[in-house]
Structures are given as C-alpha cells and as structure tokens.
Amino acid sequence: MKTKSIVLLLLSCLIFSLGLAQAQSEENSCKSITFINVTPDAFECMKSRLQNYGIDVPPGNEGEISGKGVTGSFEWDGKSLLTITIEEKPFWVSCETADERVMLFVDECKGS
C-alpha cells in the first residue's frame, strides 16, 4: 500500500485531469535528466507502474510516453543509463517540480 501511495503522490503532482488547460509551448518542455545504475528490473518497474497508472509507454528501450496531460520521452541504454525528458506538462507545474517527482519515482523503482 505504501508503494501505491507514493507512486500516486508522485504522479499526481505531474498529472492532472485531462480536461484542464495545458500550455502548448516550448516553455513547457524541461531539460533532460539522465539517471545512472538503472537496472533492467528497475526499468521494467517504472514502465509497469506508469502503464498501471494509465500512461501509455511503448515497448522497447526508447520512445514517447503520454497520458493525463503529460508527454515525455525516454531512452535507456539497456544496461544502466536512462534519460527522461518531460516535453509537455500543465503550465502550473514548474520543471523543477516535475524533475523532483521524476527523480523520486526513478529512485523508488531503483530501490525495489
């Protein structure tokens, strides 16, 4: 239950109702974040949790994720390096906040 609550808390800060307004500009895109030591198990954990939450995640080691007002991209080298970029998000969520939530989410799966 703790894990579900943490995941929901992290994602709820990024993802809001589909019906809410969203800015569609370059200012909505955030810098890429690269994570090290992301094992295959941690990578699959992240993909599975996002899909369970209703975020579309393509098969494979790279692609675009989207759902619930957020789009982004990811690229994993198949060994340990994962790069994530939030490309669109609600305008009221800063890149700083989005980055913090992504980091917490990745760290949680790395620890599982």
JODA-V321101 format. One record per backbone hydrogen bond with DSSP energy under -1.0 kcal/mol. CO is the residue of the C=O (numbers start at 1). NH is the residue of the N-H. If there is no record, write none. Layout:
# JODA-V321101
co:CO nh:NH
co:CO nh:NH
This chain:
# JODA-V321101
co:1 nh:5
co:2 nh:6
co:3 nh:7
co:4 nh:8
co:5 nh:9
co:6 nh:10
co:7 nh:11
co:8 nh:12
co:9 nh:13
co:11 nh:15
co:17 nh:20
co:25 nh:28
co:26 nh:29
co:33 nh:84
co:35 nh:82
co:39 nh:43
co:40 nh:44
co:41 nh:45
co:42 nh:46
co:43 nh:47
co:44 nh:48
co:45 nh:49
co:46 nh:50
co:47 nh:51
co:48 nh:52
co:49 nh:53
co:50 nh:55
co:51 nh:54
co:56 nh:66
co:61 nh:76
co:63 nh:74
co:65 nh:72
co:66 nh:56
co:67 nh:70
co:70 nh:67
co:71 nh:87
co:71 nh:88
co:72 nh:65
co:73 nh:85
co:74 nh:63
co:75 nh:83
co:80 nh:38
co:81 nh:77
co:82 nh:35
co:83 nh:75
co:84 nh:33
co:85 nh:73
co:86 nh:30
co:88 nh:71
co:90 nh:93
co:94 nh:98
co:95 nh:99
co:96 nh:100
co:97 nh:101
co:98 nh:102
co:99 nh:103
co:100 nh:104
co:101 nh:105
co:102 nh:106
co:103 nh:107
co:104 nh:108
co:105 nh:109
co:106 nh:110
co:107 nh:111
